[in-house]
């Protein structure tokens, strides 16, 4: 029976056990995979590193980390992730846990619009991870980087079905049905810039004083003083009324919603609605930015049928 690895956060409570897993590897594997203590440190120091411990039956058996901003990957494959570190403890290898974990990674990031996953593979590693990746579905790009072969995995496509008659009579026929930039208009540019950079974690790409643009994986986001547009369009003299929009920030688990909300409030976000389970199958918390715009952090709730499948 194939193993079914469970992904969990790395914490101070399980860090020591995660570190010890590196000792189980063969000498050949140790030359190819950095020690977990180094990987965890790099993950915590890197804003774009996403990492998890791999568990089976309450016991840690591995570690995985991906790079979220894989800028070196070709534009036609973006958005993409790079499988940075991946190890399974020696006694658990060859039992299906590697495939199970990759299935979860693909499912998780596919839902976020990721198109491809790249990784690198040492061709001299005696346990032949190259064959494992090819069997999973990776293809050899023929490119070498630092004596490692670069492999590519294309995520399964999510078909976009549209009624062609509707398309011909809508702007969709002339423009891409996607949002290229989100802009928040504000009178508090400096306060808002600090909030979205220091609290929410957006990287500043452009700072022109009255206009600040951020760019994280998958989204361009900007702040702009209203006066900039008042000089161009009289419509911006009208006072906005009510909640005009919402930004939704996803978490991996319901527990992370609670942690994110607690951190946001501690760092100065306004408390609107503490975390609670919603009838539409999500755990959601609402908070406000310095301008009073209400946003949410959320996570999907585990469905009853999923629990039944796991227990069977």
Secondary structure, 3 states (H helix, E strand, C coil): CCCCCEEECCCCCCHHHHHHHHHHCCHHHHHHCCCHHHHHHHHHHCCCEEEEEEEECCEEEEEEEEECCCCCCCHHHCCEEEEEEEEECHHHCCCCHHHHHHHHHHHHHHCCCCCEEEEEECCCCCCCHHHHHHHHCCEEEEEEECCEEEEEEECCCCCCCCCHHHHHCCHHHCCCCCCCCEEEEECCHHHHHHHHHHHCCCCEEEECCCEEEEEECCEEEEEEEHHHHHCCCHHHHCCCCCCCCCCEEECCCHHHHHHHHHHHHHCCCEEEEEEEECCCCEEEEEEECCCCCEEEEEEECCCHHHHHHHHC
